Amino acid sequence: MADIAERYDIPKQHFWLHGPRSRRPVEYDADAGMWNVYGYPELQEILGDPATFSSDTMRLVPKDLIPGGDEFSMAGFITQIDPPEHGKLRKLVSHAFTRKVVADLEPRIAALTHELLDAAHDRGKLELVTDLAYPLPVIVIAELLGVPGGDRALFKQWADALFQRDTKISLAKPAEQQNVDLQATLKPWKEMSAYLAGHAAERRRQPRADLLTKLVEAEVDGERLPDDQVVNFAIILLLAGHITTTMLLGNTVLCLDAFPEQQDKVRADRASIPAVIEESLRLFTPFAALGRATTRDVELGGVTIPADHMVMCWLGAANRDPRQFPDPDVFDPGRDPNPHLAFGRGIHFCLGAPLARLEGRVALDILLDRVNPLRTDPDDPVKFMPTPTMTGVRRLPLT
């Protein structure tokens, strides 16, 4: 793996991609003021116990750093909500991501993939992220939500501002620096909120057959969702609904470039594409970390984590835990079973996982038909996202 990290100039902050760890599965980082969990069984325990490991991490952020009033609201931010509210909100849109509904999207995904590759062919050069891995899933999720796919340059601008940053997560930074980080996040968040609030208001006047209308009309405990909940829920769907697939597609092509013998195998046996995608998700886990907040003192991995402490769950490292995955640095689509944690586990298991898997399968199958071989350009190097908690390429030129 060290050879691959050097070959693609993978950032050092993506430590799980730079060879095996020899340290303990649970450690306290005094500089950041939080706990880090790297082990697979330890993360299984965390993700399976939302009562002890709460998703509401914002309660640990100093109150003077959280904007008040209309400037910022966490309402409807489903990834930060615990039961029972979490289940009620998730149920509102879960019907849109069932296997049956998602399967019906396959012809549209295939047609879009061909259109995007045709356009790249006309330009004479294929840069996978810009030409396919980004626009494909963002058009699909925009159409599901009911916002114009033609606004995807805006969505990318907001997503980049939020995620294309190399800022380390820490509760121990000076207040001034934490405020600077917060303001950098607030600007794109406010712009997205205003954009989606405008579309939500239009749906109240003129309902359509889309997810945004479902959110506007939805009721929880007999009451309509407040505007800020509708908007925040829509933001999560828009962002999470495309970023995972963008990273998944780029990472999978990178794996096939790094392991050409596996590219030959999948090219000859397309039925193995799903297994290739699953192993890519394990080896290059897109959302490599997530946060939890302890609600009580708890023993984990031989140490005691006190109540009201932040816990960083390193999914990317757990997916390379040799206690669970033999030869974890080897890209082996034949792993069976392959119980990776790339989409999480338990009540917060990724709602859009069936859609991401379908988009990945359809796009990769078409890419294998149209681009032979899938090979990076040595004269135009791959560039990884700098974000410490995300694994993905932001540029992937192919020859």
C-alpha positions in Angstrom: 0.0 0.0 0.0 2.9 2.3 0.6 3.8 2.0 -3.1 0.3 3.1 -4.1 0.3 6.0 -1.6 3.6 7.2 -3.1 2.5 6.6 -6.7 -0.7 8.7 -6.4 0.8 11.2 -3.9 -1.9 10.4 -1.3 -2.0 13.1 1.4 -0.3 12.2 4.7 -3.4 13.0 6.7 -5.0 10.0 5.1 -2.9 7.9 7.4 -5.0 4.7 6.9 -3.8 4.6 3.3 -0.1 4.7 4.3 0.4 1.1 5.5 -0.7 -0.8 8.5 -1.2 0.7 12.0 0.6 -0.8 14.9 -1.1 1.3 17.6 -4.1 0.6 19.8 -7.6 0.5 18.5 -8.8 3.3 20.8 -6.7 6.3 21.7 -7.1 9.7 23.2 -5.8 12.7 21.3 -5.1 15.4 23.9 -4.2 18.0 21.2 -7.6 17.6 19.5 -9.5 17.0 22.8 -11.2 13.9 21.4 -11.0 10.1 21.2 -10.0 8.2 18.0 -11.3 4.7 17.3 -9.6 2.7 14.6 -10.6 -0.9 15.3 -13.3 -2.8 13.4 -15.0 -4.6 16.4 -14.9 -1.4 18.4 -16.6 0.5 15.6 -19.2 -2.2 15.3 -20.0 -1.6 19.0 -20.2 2.1 18.6 -22.4 2.1 15.5 -24.7 -0.5 17.1 -25.3 1.5 20.3 -26.7 4.9 19.5 -28.0 5.3 23.1 -24.4 5.4 24.3 -22.7 6.9 21.3 -25.0 9.8 20.2 -25.0 11.4 16.8 -25.7 14.8 18.3 -22.1 15.9 18.4 -23.0 19.6 18.2 -23.9 19.6 21.9 -20.1 19.3 22.6 -19.3 22.4 20.6 -18.9 25.5 22.8 -22.1 27.4 22.7 -20.5 30.7 21.9 -19.3 29.2 18.6 -22.7 28.2 17.4 -24.6 31.0 15.6 -28.0 31.7 17.0 -31.3 32.8 15.6 -32.0 32.4 11.9 -28.4 32.3 11.0 -28.0 28.6 11.6 -30.2 25.6 12.6 -29.5 21.9 13.0 -33.2 21.0 12.7 -33.7 18.3 10.2 -30.0 17.5 10.0 -30.7 13.8 10.0 -27.1 12.7 10.5 -27.0 14.6 13.8 -30.3 13.3 15.2 -30.9 10.4 17.6 -33.9 8.1 18.1 -36.8 8.4 18.2 -36.8 11.6 16.0 -34.2 10.1 13.7 -36.5 7.2 12.7 -39.5 9.5 12.1 -37.5 11.7 9.7 -35.8 8.9 7.9 -39.1 7.2 7.3 -40.3 10.3 5.4 -37.9 9.6 2.5 -36.9 6.0 2.8 -39.5 5.0 0.2 -37.5 7.0 -2.4 -34.4 4.8 -1.9 -35.9 1.3 -1.8 -34.2 -1.3 -4.1 -37.3 -1.4 -6.4 -37.5 2.4 -6.8 -33.7 2.7 -7.3 -33.7 -0.2 -9.8 -36.2 1.8 -12.0 -33.6 4.5 -12.3 -31.1 2.3 -14.2 -32.1 3.3 -17.7 -31.8 7.0 -16.8 -28.4 6.4 -15.2 -27.1 4.5 -18.3 -28.4 7.2 -20.7 -26.7 9.9 -18.6 -23.5 8.0 -18.5 -23.4 7.7 -22.3 -24.3 11.3 -22.8 -21.5 12.5 -20.4 -18.9 10.2 -22.0 -20.0 11.3 -25.5 -19.4 14.9 -24.5 -16.0 14.1 -23.1 -15.1 12.1 -26.3 -16.0 15.2 -28.4 -13.6 17.2 -26.2 -10.8 14.6 -26.9 -9.9 14.1 -23.2 -11.5 12.3 -20.3 -11.0 13.7 -16.8 -13.2 11.2 -14.8 -14.3 13.4 -12.0 -15.3 16.5 -14.0 -16.7 14.6 -16.9 -18.5 11.7 -15.2 -18.1 11.0 -11.5 -19.4 14.4 -10.4 -22.1 15.3 -12.9 -23.7 11.8 -13.1 -24.8 11.4 -9.4 -25.6 15.1 -9.0 -28.0 15.1 -11.9 -29.7 12.0 -10.6 -30.2 13.3 -7.1 -31.2 16.8 -8.4 -33.9 15.1 -10.5 -35.1 13.1 -7.6 -35.3 16.1 -5.3 -36.8 18.3 -8.0 -34.1 21.0 -8.4 -32.5 21.8 -11.8 -29.6 19.6 -12.6 -28.3 22.5 -14.7 -27.4 24.2 -11.4 -24.8 21.6 -10.7 -21.9 24.1 -10.9 -23.5 25.9 -7.9 -23.8 22.6 -6.0 -20.1 21.8 -6.7 -19.1 25.3 -5.5 -20.9 24.7 -2.2 -19.7 21.1 -1.8 -16.1 22.1 -2.5 -16.3 25.0 0.0 -17.6 22.5 2.7 -15.4 19.5 1.9 -12.3 20.4 -0.1 -10.5 21.6 3.0 -7.6 20.2 4.9 -8.7 21.5 8.3 -8.2 18.9 11.1 -11.2 18.3 13.3 -10.4 19.5 16.8 -12.2 20.7 19.9 -9.0 22.1 21.4 -8.3 24.8 18.8 -8.2 28.4 20.0 -11.6 30.0 19.9 -10.5 32.5 17.2 -9.4 29.7 14.8 -12.6 27.7 15.5 -14.6 30.8 14.6 -12.7 31.2 11.3 -13.4 27.6 10.4 -17.1 28.0 11.3 -17.5 31.1 9.2 -15.9 29.3 6.2 -18.6 26.6 6.6 -21.5 29.0 7.2 -21.2 30.9 3.9 -21.9 28.0 1.6 -24.4 26.6 4.0 -26.4 29.8 4.0 -26.3 30.0 0.2 -27.6 26.4 -0.1 -30.3 27.1 2.5 -31.5 30.1 0.6 -31.5 28.2 -2.7 -33.4 25.3 -1.4 -35.8 27.4 0.7 -36.8 29.1 -2.5 -37.6 25.8 -4.2 -39.4 24.6 -1.1 -41.6 27.7 -1.1 -42.4 27.1 -4.7 -43.5 23.5 -3.9 -45.9 24.8 -1.3 -47.5 26.8 -4.1 -47.2 24.3 -6.9 -46.6 20.7 -5.7 -44.8 18.2 -8.0 -43.9 14.5 -8.0 -40.5 14.9 -6.4 -38.8 14.5 -3.0 -38.9 18.2 -2.1 -42.7 18.2 -2.4 -42.8 15.1 -0.2 -40.8 16.9 2.4 -42.9 20.0 2.2 -46.1 18.0 2.6 -44.8 15.5 5.1 -46.1 15.3 8.7 -44.4 14.0 11.8 -46.7 13.4 14.8 -49.5 15.2 13.0 -47.6 18.3 12.2 -45.9 19.6 9.0 -42.1 20.0 9.1 -40.9 23.5 9.9 -39.1 25.3 7.0 -35.7 24.9 8.5 -36.1 21.1 8.9 -37.2 20.8 5.2 -34.3 22.8 4.0 -31.7 21.1 6.1 -33.0 17.6 5.2 -32.9 18.6 1.5 -29.3 19.8 1.9 -28.2 16.5 3.3 -30.0 14.6 0.5 -28.4 16.8 -2.1 -24.9 16.6 -0.7 -24.8 13.0 0.5 -26.8 12.0 -2.6 -23.9 12.7 -4.9 -20.6 13.1 -3.0 -20.4 9.4 -2.1 -20.9 8.2 -5.7 -18.4 10.8 -7.0 -15.8 9.4 -4.6 -16.8 5.8 -5.2 -16.5 6.0 -9.0 -13.1 7.7 -8.9 -11.8 5.4 -6.2 -12.9 2.3 -8.1 -11.2 3.4 -11.3 -8.1 4.2 -9.4 -8.1 0.7 -7.9 -8.4 -0.8 -11.4 -5.5 1.3 -12.5 -3.4 0.3 -9.5 -4.3 -3.4 -9.9 -4.4 -4.0 -13.7 -4.9 -7.8 -13.3 -8.2 -7.1 -11.5 -9.2 -4.8 -14.3 -8.6 -7.6 -16.8 -10.7 -9.9 -14.7 -13.7 -7.6 -14.3 -13.5 -6.7 -18.0 -13.9 -10.4 -18.8 -16.6 -11.0 -16.2 -19.0 -8.1 -15.7 -20.9 -10.1 -13.1 -18.0 -9.3 -10.7 -18.6 -5.5 -10.9 -20.6 -5.4 -7.6 -17.8 -7.2 -5.8 -15.2 -4.8 -7.3 -17.2 -1.8 -6.0 -17.6 -3.3 -2.5 -13.8 -3.9 -2.3 -13.2 -0.4 -3.5 -15.5 0.9 -0.8 -13.4 -1.1 1.8 -10.0 -0.1 0.5 -10.7 3.5 -0.3 -13.6 4.3 2.1 -15.3 7.6 0.8 -16.5 9.0 4.1 -13.6 7.7 6.2 -14.6 9.1 9.5 -17.7 10.2 11.5 -18.3 11.7 14.9 -20.2 10.5 17.9 -20.6 11.9 21.4 -20.7 9.7 24.5 -23.7 9.9 26.8 -22.2 8.0 29.7 -18.8 6.5 30.8 -18.1 3.5 28.6 -15.4 0.9 28.2 -14.2 0.3 24.7 -11.1 -1.4 23.4 -9.7 -1.8 26.9 -10.0 1.9 27.9 -12.7 4.0 29.5 -14.1 6.9 27.6 -15.9 9.4 29.9 -19.3 10.8 29.2 -19.7 13.9 27.1 -16.6 13.2 25.0 -16.2 13.4 21.2 -15.3 10.1 19.5 -14.0 10.1 16.0 -14.9 6.8 14.3 -12.3 6.0 11.6 -14.2 3.8 9.2 -11.3 3.9 6.7 -9.0 2.4 9.3 -11.5 -0.1 10.6 -12.0 -1.4 7.0 -8.3 -2.3 7.1 -8.3 -4.0 10.5 -6.4 -7.3 10.0 -8.5 -8.8 12.8 -11.4 -8.6 10.3 -9.8 -8.5 6.9 -6.8 -10.7 6.0 -4.2 -8.9 3.9 -6.1 -5.7 4.3 -3.9 -3.6 2.0 -4.6 -6.0 -1.0 -7.4 -5.1 -3.4 -9.2 -8.4 -3.6 -12.7 -8.3 -5.0 -13.0 -12.0 -4.2 -13.3 -11.3 -0.5 -16.4 -13.2 0.7 -17.8 -12.0 3.0 -16.7 -8.4 2.8 -18.5 -6.7 5.7 -17.0 -3.3 5.3 -18.3 -0.3 7.2 -18.2 2.2 4.3 -21.9 2.9 4.4 -22.0 2.7 8.2 -24.0 0.3 10.3 -27.2 0.3 12.3 -29.9 3.0 12.3 -27.7 5.5 10.4 -26.7 3.0 7.6 -26.5 5.1 4.5 -30.0 5.7 3.1 -28.6 6.2 -0.4 -26.4 3.1 -0.5 -28.6 1.2 -3.0 -28.5 4.2 -5.3 -24.7 4.7 -5.0 -24.1 1.0 -5.7 -26.4 1.1 -8.8 -24.8 4.3 -10.2 -21.3 2.7 -9.6 -22.3 -0.6 -11.3 -23.9 1.0 -14.3 -21.2 3.6 -14.9 -18.3 1.2 -14.4 -19.9 -1.3 -16.8 -20.2 1.4 -19.5 -16.7 2.7 -18.8 -15.3 -0.7 -19.3 -17.1 -0.9 -22.7 -15.9 2.5 -23.8 -12.4 3.0 -22.3 -9.8 0.3 -22.7 -7.7 0.2 -20.7 -8.8 2.4 -17.8 -5.4 4.0 -17.1 -4.3 7.2 -15.4 -2.2 9.7 -17.3 1.4 9.8 -16.0 1.8 13.3 -17.4 -1.3 14.6 -15.6 -1.2 13.2 -12.1 -4.1 12.2 -9.9 -5.1 14.7 -7.2 -6.7 13.6 -4.0 -9.1 15.6 -1.9 -7.3 17.2 1.0 -10.1 16.6 3.5 -8.8 14.5 6.4 -12.0 12.6 6.9 -12.8 11.8 3.2 -11.1 9.5 0.7 -11.6 10.6 -2.9 -9.9 12.0 -6.0 -10.7 15.5 -7.2 -8.9 15.0 -10.5 -8.5 11.8 -12.3 -7.3 12.3 -15.9 -7.3 9.1 -18.1 -5.1 8.5 -21.1 
